[in-house]
Amino acid sequence: QAQLVETGGGLVQAGGSLRLSCAASGRTLSRYNIAWFRQAPGKEREFVAAIDWIRGTSYVDSVKGRFAISGDNAKIVVYLQMNRLQPEDTALYYCAADSARRIPAATTTYEYDYWGQGTQVTVSS
């Protein structure tokens, strides 16, 4: 089982950057597709980005050109680099793993088996 831990959240001004990290206690993430989701207060959890290690990456339209998902060479950590952050990006960000490794990567919450506890990202205007 993948026990995922997210780090890197925080408070940033609009236009700033943050990098989130997702790891599974030092174990390889290459057995899973990894995605980032986010959930703002009063809203449903939404897909942000995913990496499937074969075809590459996918993003929700609202973050294309601003966010980038990537993995380290050992596929132990998956990052979400977030640039030009806006107040509407404020949310609890979750890392999720899909053991079925769907191609293309899944974008719905029910297709992901494992979830982290989330890391808060707050963007001030």
N, C-alpha and C positions, 0 to 999 in steps of 0.2 A: 504494500500500500504506500501511496505517496502522501506524506505529511508535509504539506506546503506551508511555507512561512514567507510572508511579504515584509519587506522593509523599504524605507526610503521616503515615506510620506512626510508631509509637513505643511507649513504655512508659507505661501509665496505670493508676491504681488503679481498682478496681471502683467503678462509679457515675460514673466520669468520662466525658469526651467526646473524640473525635478527628474530624478531617475529612480524608478522603482526596481526592486530586485525580488525575484521569486526563487526559492531554493527548497530542496527536500532533504534536509539534514545531510548534505554532502553526497547524496545518491544521485545517479545520473537521471536526467529528465528525458533522455533520448527515447525511452519507451512510451512516451506520451506526446500527444499534441498539447501545447500549453497556450492558454489564452488569458487575457486580462478582461475582466468585467468591472463595471462600476455601478454604484447605487447611491443616488442622491436622496435626501430625506423626502418621503412621500412619493417616491417614484419607483418604478420597477427596476430590477437589475438589468443592465444593458451591456451588450457585447462592445468591446473596445478594439481589441486586436488579438491575433493568434499567429502561432508559428507551428508548422507541421514537419519541419526538418527535411522535407522532400521538395515540395513545390515552393515553399517559402512562406510569405507572410500575407496577412489580410487585415483590413481595417474598416471600421465604421466610417462613413463619409465625413462625419463631423471632426475627425481627428487626422484625416489624411493630409500629409504634408507637414504636420506638426509633431506627431508621435511616431516613434519607431520601436518595434519589438525586435529583440535579438537575443542570441544565446552566446555564452562563452564557448571557447573551443572544446572544452571537455563536456559541454552540455550539462553542466551542474547548476548553472544559474541562468535564468531568463530575465532580461531587463525590459523595462518600458521607459524609454527616454521620452520625456514630455517637454516640448518647447512651446513658446508663445502661449503659455497657459492663460485661460480666460476664466472669469468667475463661474461660468456655466460648466467648467470642468470639475468644480468642487463636488466631491463624492468620496465614498468609501470604496477603495479599489481592491478587488479580489483577484488572486491568481487561481487558475483552475486547470486540471489535467484531465485529458480524455484518453483512456486506455485503449479505446477502439481505434484511435489514430485515423479518424475519418479524413478522407481527401475529397474535396477541399475541407479545410478545418471547420468544425461546427461553430455556429454562432448563437446557439440557444443554450440556456443554462442546463436543461435537463439532459443534454448530451455529454456533460462533464461529470466525471465520477468523484473527483477529489477537489476540495476547496481549502484555501487558507482562511485565516481569520480576518483578513483585510487590513489595509493601511489607509489612514485618512489623508486626503489631499484637500487643502483649503486654499482657494485663490481669492485674494482680496482685490477689490477694484480701486 
